[in-house]
Amino acid sequence: MDAKRHQQTIQGYRNKYNGKYFEDIIDTACHHYLSKGIALIIKTPEPMRPIRDLGAGKFVAHYEKHAQPDYKGVLMGGRTVIFEAKHTESDRLLQTAVTEAQTVSFNYHEKFGAECFVLVSFGFREFFKVPWTTFKAMKEIYGRKYIKPEDLTEYKLLYTGGILKFLG
């Protein structure tokens, strides 16, 4: 394996680990909100397509392209909440981090009155709750198709006591 491919493999493992760690942080917050009677929010399962039946309820499958935002739920009072979780080790997050299919889903949910946003982690040091209306209009708002932590100060979240406070 050449050096470049080796570095790409290592980066792929890092990205997978970081994404899982960010999901664990969010899952802990979701459990907290459920225990407090604030919201019921669950992770949207990754769509898988079986490609070979092994029998006895086992199969070989592969993940299909991620089509829906990461989390969906309901806030006390009945309002739907839907959000995507994005972590980056970079100093910026590209708008293209949210797929076209996720964009379509967000736009429909927004139209029906759901609270829609993107939770963003920059290196697990700073966390932000970026409203969908802001995320999708970043070119008009910031003049570019990416966001940086300094753009998002009004959306900064507290992460205290092991809980990411993304709901109120």
C-alpha positions as CSV (number, residue, x, y, z in Angstrom):
1,M,0.0,0.0,0.0
2,D,1.4,3.4,-1.0
3,A,1.8,6.2,1.6
4,K,-1.1,8.2,0.2
5,R,-3.5,5.3,0.3
6,H,-2.3,4.4,3.8
7,Q,-3.0,8.0,5.0
8,Q,-6.5,7.9,3.4
9,T,-7.2,4.6,5.2
10,I,-6.1,6.1,8.5
11,Q,-8.2,9.2,7.9
12,G,-11.2,7.1,7.1
13,Y,-10.9,5.2,10.5
14,R,-10.5,8.6,12.3
15,N,-13.6,10.0,10.6
16,K,-15.6,6.9,11.5
17,Y,-14.5,7.0,15.1
18,N,-15.1,10.7,15.5
19,G,-18.6,10.4,13.9
20,K,-19.4,7.6,16.4
21,Y,-18.1,9.6,19.3
22,F,-20.2,12.6,18.3
23,E,-23.3,10.4,18.0
24,D,-22.5,9.0,21.6
25,I,-22.5,12.6,22.9
26,I,-25.8,13.3,21.2
27,D,-27.3,10.1,22.3
28,T,-26.4,10.9,25.9
29,A,-28.1,14.3,25.6
30,C,-31.2,12.7,24.0
31,H,-31.4,10.2,26.9
32,H,-31.2,13.2,29.3
33,Y,-34.0,15.1,27.5
34,L,-36.2,12.0,27.6
35,S,-35.5,11.4,31.3
36,K,-36.5,15.1,32.0
37,G,-39.7,14.8,29.9
38,I,-38.4,17.4,27.4
39,A,-38.2,15.4,24.2
40,L,-38.1,11.9,22.6
41,I,-35.4,11.9,19.9
42,I,-34.0,8.8,18.3
43,K,-31.2,8.1,15.8
44,T,-32.4,7.4,12.3
45,P,-31.1,3.9,11.4
46,E,-28.7,3.8,8.5
47,P,-30.4,2.2,5.5
48,M,-28.9,-1.2,4.6
49,R,-29.4,-3.4,1.6
50,P,-28.9,-7.2,2.0
51,I,-26.8,-8.6,-0.8
52,R,-26.5,-12.2,0.4
53,D,-28.7,-14.4,2.6
54,L,-26.6,-16.6,5.0
55,G,-29.6,-18.3,6.5
56,A,-30.7,-18.4,10.1
57,G,-31.6,-14.7,10.0
58,K,-28.1,-13.7,9.1
59,F,-27.1,-11.9,5.9
60,V,-24.3,-9.9,4.3
61,A,-25.4,-6.3,3.6
62,H,-23.9,-2.9,2.7
63,Y,-24.9,0.6,3.8
64,E,-26.8,2.5,1.2
65,K,-26.3,6.3,0.7
66,H,-27.5,8.2,3.7
67,A,-30.8,9.6,2.8
68,Q,-32.4,11.0,5.9
69,P,-31.1,13.4,8.6
70,D,-29.5,11.7,11.6
71,Y,-32.1,12.3,14.3
72,K,-35.8,12.7,14.5
73,G,-38.2,13.1,17.4
74,V,-40.8,15.1,19.1
75,L,-40.6,17.9,21.7
76,M,-43.0,18.0,24.7
77,G,-46.1,19.7,23.3
78,G,-46.0,17.9,19.9
79,R,-43.5,19.8,17.7
80,T,-41.3,17.6,15.5
81,V,-37.6,18.0,15.7
82,I,-35.2,16.8,13.0
83,F,-31.4,17.3,12.8
84,E,-28.2,16.2,11.2
85,A,-25.0,15.8,13.2
86,K,-21.7,16.9,11.6
87,H,-18.2,16.7,13.1
88,T,-15.1,18.1,11.5
89,E,-11.5,18.3,12.6
90,S,-11.1,21.2,10.1
91,D,-11.7,24.9,10.7
92,R,-14.7,24.9,8.4
93,L,-17.7,22.8,7.5
94,L,-18.8,22.6,3.9
95,Q,-22.4,23.0,3.0
96,T,-22.1,19.9,0.9
97,A,-21.7,17.9,4.1
98,V,-25.5,17.7,4.1
99,T,-26.5,15.6,1.1
100,E,-29.1,16.5,-1.5
101,A,-31.5,13.9,-0.2
102,Q,-31.1,15.2,3.4
103,T,-31.7,18.8,2.1
104,V,-35.0,17.7,0.5
105,S,-36.0,16.0,3.7
106,F,-35.2,19.1,5.8
107,N,-37.1,21.4,3.4
108,Y,-40.2,19.3,3.6
109,H,-40.0,19.0,7.4
110,E,-39.4,22.7,7.7
111,K,-42.4,23.4,5.5
112,F,-44.6,21.4,7.9
113,G,-43.4,23.3,10.9
114,A,-40.7,21.0,12.3
115,E,-37.7,22.4,14.2
116,C,-34.8,21.7,11.8
117,F,-31.1,22.2,12.5
118,V,-27.6,20.9,12.0
119,L,-25.5,20.1,15.1
120,V,-21.9,20.9,14.4
121,S,-18.8,19.9,16.3
122,F,-15.5,21.5,15.5
123,G,-12.9,19.2,16.9
124,F,-15.0,18.3,20.0
125,R,-14.0,21.8,21.3
126,E,-16.9,23.9,20.1
127,F,-20.5,22.9,19.4
128,F,-23.2,24.8,17.5
129,K,-26.9,24.4,16.7
130,V,-27.2,25.9,13.3
131,P,-30.8,26.5,12.2
132,W,-31.6,24.9,8.9
133,T,-32.6,28.3,7.5
134,T,-29.1,29.5,8.2
135,F,-27.3,26.4,7.0
136,K,-29.0,26.3,3.7
137,A,-28.5,30.0,3.1
138,M,-24.8,30.2,4.1
139,K,-23.8,31.5,0.7
140,E,-26.2,34.5,1.0
141,I,-25.4,35.0,4.7
142,Y,-21.6,34.4,4.8
143,G,-20.7,34.9,1.2
144,R,-19.4,31.3,0.9
145,K,-20.5,27.7,1.0
146,Y,-18.9,26.8,4.2
147,I,-19.1,27.9,7.8
148,K,-16.4,28.5,10.5
149,P,-16.8,28.6,14.3
150,E,-16.4,32.4,14.3
151,D,-19.5,32.7,12.0
152,L,-21.6,30.8,14.5
153,T,-21.2,32.5,17.8
154,E,-24.9,33.1,18.3
155,Y,-25.5,29.4,17.9
156,K,-22.8,28.2,20.3
157,L,-23.9,25.4,22.7
158,L,-22.8,24.5,26.2
159,Y,-21.4,21.1,26.8
160,T,-21.4,20.7,30.6
161,G,-21.7,17.7,32.9
162,G,-21.4,15.4,30.0
163,I,-24.5,16.8,28.4
164,L,-24.6,18.7,25.1
165,K,-27.4,21.3,25.7
166,F,-29.0,21.6,22.3
167,L,-32.6,22.0,23.4
168,G,-33.1,25.2,25.3
